[in-house]
Amino acid sequence: MTNELRHFLDRKALLQFWNVVTDEWFKGETIPGSRRVPLDKIGNIENEESSMNLPKSAEIVVYCGGAKCLQSRMAADKLVQLGYETFGL
């Protein structure tokens, strides 16, 4: 997956790159160029994706705290349910 992400970044085709770690686990670190959108904020009535006016065709890469962290998978599932295309790390 890292190579596929590198390809997106090299093409500059990536529209959104989100750190989805919840406040409980967030340690203040993000990948440069990413935005912090905690998992528990995705899909709320006053949600981040709505306030950014993202089209449903926007490519969204979600990442969290590593291989044992399931928050990016859960965020990707939520975004797919909302009609977005995702790429989870």
N, C-alpha and C positions, 0 to 999 in steps of 0.2 A: 504494500500500500504506500510506503514511503516514496517509492519511485514514481508511482502514479501521481501523488501529490506534487512531487518535484516537477513533473511534466506540466501540471496545471499552473504552478507558480511560474515556470519558465515561459509559458505561453501568455501569462498574465490574463488568462481566461477566468480566473477565480474571482467571483463577485463577492463572496462572503466567507470569512474564516473565523469561526466562533470557538472560544473556550467556554465549555458548558459546565464546568465544575461548580457545584453549589457552594454557597458561602461557608458552609461547615467544613469543606475540604480545601477551599481556595487558599493558596499560600502567597498570593500576590504576584505570581509569575504568569506571563502570557508570551506566546510566540509573537515577535514583532510583526505588525500588520494585522493582527487578529483583534477581534472585539470580544468582550466578555458578555455572554448571554447565558446566565445560569440556567441549568436544566429546569428548575422549578418556576422559571419565568416564561418558558416557552409554552404557548398555548393559553396563557391567562387572558382574561378579557381585555386588560390594558397591556397587551404583550409587545415585546420588542420587535418582532417581525412585522407587526401591523404598523407600528410607529415609524418604521424605516421605509414603508411603502414598497416592500419587496414584491416583485412579480413572482407568481408561482413557478416561473421558469428559471428563477435565480438558482445558481449552483451554490450550495452551502456546504462547507466543510466544517464538521464538528469534531472537537477533540477534548480529551479530559486528562486524567492523571496517569495514564499508562496502560499497559496491557491488561492489568487486573481490574481496571476501573471500567465499570459498565455505563457510566453516565453518557458517554458519546453515543453508544448504541441506543440508549433510551431516548436521547434527544433526537437522533435520526428517525427513530420510529414515530415520535410525536410530530416531527416536521412532515414526514410522509403522510401521516393521518391528516395534516392540515393542507396537504396538496403540494408540498415543496419537493424538489429533487435534492438529495443529500449525498455526501461522501463522508463516511464516518471513519475516524481513526481511533 
